[in-house]
Amino acid sequence: MRISVLSVAAWLAVALTGCHLLDQSDFRPKPPTPPALPPVPDPETRTPLVTIDYGKANPDYTAALAAAIHAAEARRPGVLYDVVGVAGDANGALAARPHAEEVLIAIENDGVIPARIQLGLRIDPGRKIPQVRVYLR
């Protein structure tokens, strides 16, 4: 029986197609995947930690907000915050966004790192007075 060089090469090519050369990545452990952030719950089902009404021009909320943030941090260190501006329509949402950003900055000034705070806007048809709500996650 005669085996040609060509048939041996073809056999080796078929046999080795599923193989790869070993390198250092084969011996290095894979880094663990970071844990996923918890999903943002529907704001309708949550009770806000703080609600700030903007019925008057500049409500004084900083002391009450700071007390609520410190109490939340004492109970659940590392808690995540959702700062949501709520307005009655799209035009109101444009006005609610700067208010929500101010509240976000106030929470940062109370010692919460920015990575733990999410900013959002929501339209609540029929709402006359814009609000900013702070939720815990």
Secondary structure, 3 states (H helix, E strand, C coil): CCCCHHHHHHHHHHHCCCCCCCCHHHCCCCCCCCCCCCCCCCHHHCCCCEEEECCCCCCCCHHHHHHHHHHHHHHCCCCCEEEEEEECCHHHHHHHHHHHHHHHHHHHHCCCCHHHEEEEEEECCCCCCCEEEEEEC
